[in-house]
């Protein structure tokens, strides 16, 4: 995926491809990892909590419970990441500013 991305950068006219841009994959993985941890924790808790509420812990019920439980937390983790990128976009350090934009 590096080749096509570099081609798009060149085709669009962006001449600067900094070192921080190479780290973007790790940032994307980090964002996904936050959400995965939240989902896995809620999935693990779903059986016990559904039994307490006298619902059968079928996979569909567990998935429904998990989605409802993690919606706000996932939104909050994504919002904090967005806010940090906006803060980096206002940085006076050029490479960090370019990564955020």
N, C-alpha and C positions, 0 to 999 in steps of 0.2 A: 504494500500500500504506500510505501515511501515514494516510489517512482511516480505513480499517478498524482500524488499530492504535490510533489515538486513540480510536475508538469503544469498542474493547475495554477500553482503560484506563479510560475514563469509566464503562462499564457495570460493570466489576469493582469500581470504587470507588477507583481510584488517581487522586488529584487532581493530583499533581505530575508533570509531563512536562518534564524539564529539557533543557537544551541538549546535554548529553552523550548523552542518549537519541537525539537526532537523528544523532549520530555513530556509532551502532551499526552502520549499514550498512557503514561503512568498516572497522570492526573485523571484521565477518563476512567482508568481502572480503579483508582481510589474512590471516585464518586460512586461507581457501581458497587464497590466493596462495602461502602457505608450502607447502601440500601439492602444488599444481600444479607448482611449481619442482622439488620432489623427484621427482614422477612423470615430468616431462619429462626430467630428467637421467638417470634410470634407463632410460627408453625409448630415449634416444639411445645409451646404453652397451650396450643389450641385443644389438644385432646383432653387435658385435665379441666380446662375452663368450660369446654362444651359439656363434659359430663356433669360438672357442678350446676350448669344451667339446664340439665336434663334434656340435652339434645344428643342425638346419635353422632359420634365422631366419624362420619363418613368422609372420604376425601373431598367431596364437594362442599360439605359443611365446614370442614377445616379450612379449605381455601377461601371460602366466603368470609369466615371469621378472620382469617389472616389479613385479607385485603382491607376489611373494615378497620382492623386494629392498627395497621401500619400506615394508613393513608396520611395522617397528620405528621407522623414522624418522618416519613419519606419526603413530604413537602418541606418540612423544616430543614432537613439536611441539605436538600437541593437549594433552598433559598439562601442558606448560609454560604454555600459554595458560590452561588451567583453574586452575593454581596462581596465576597472576597475577591472575585474576579473584577468587579467594578472598582473596588479600592485599588487593586493593582493597576488598572487602566489609568488611574490618576497619579501613578508613581512617577518620580523624577528620574528613576533608573530606566534607561531606554529599553533594555532587553526584557525587563518585567512588563513594561507598558505594552510592548509588541506582543508578548505572549497572551496578555489579557484581551487584546483587540482582535 
